[in-house]
Amino acid sequence: MNDNQLLRYSRQIMLPLCDIAGQQKISTARVLIVGAGGLGSPAAMYLAAGGVGHITIYDNDEVDLSNLQRQIAHHTDDVGIDKVISTRNTLNQLNPDVRVTAVKQRLMGEQLETEVKKADLVLDCSDNFATRFAINKACVSFQKPLVSGAAIRFEGQVTVFTPGKNDSPCYNCLYKNEGEEMQNCATNGVIAPITGIVGSIQALEAMKLIINAGETLTGRLLLIDGLTMNIKTLRFKKNPSCPTCGNL
């Protein structure tokens, strides 16, 4: 690292659990973020600010005026342009040292498998069950850590999956891939800061995974009630009969 980078990341480097060695791991890490909305915005911004070397972000949507209430990577002048381009511009302004790959498409199929295989870890910031299950399956296949978040109304949740390590469950252990489609912000509403809280926690869990610090949310579901500020953790175990990870 050069002198400017040492100064930029000095507050992280001074942490014993990070130090220069940890910061170097961060600077060479490759993180895949699926979704550039309410969760993807703060998650990507904190990861970029913290010095993650390569961020790849996928989203197939354009910036809408209604997004600006919570999707903080986008600005008023960005309305009508691709969310991934708006996000890339914001990240480049935050930290020009970070390489950002922005792709406007829904990540699925062979492309999903290719991107997960290349990544060191994945952040699921999407908003529908089909995408979540597909991301989970790919992460289990390639044994890549997955940080999953969700937010709606005044509520949020975050968990971490580490396939092949710590007897980790997967998303399919927690939720069956059947039933009604996940509720979304467009039909149920969401208070702006809850998306920032969840996305920030996702970024924190990702950084911990990169530098191998502390205890992640593997096997634990963090539930946040923004109305009461009641935060609780539910433990859940790997399902031996899980159709996705049961044979690991």
Order of alpha helices (4+ residues) and beta strands (2+ residues): alpha-alpha-alpha-beta-alpha-beta-alpha-beta-alpha-beta-alpha-beta-beta-alpha-alpha-alpha-beta-beta
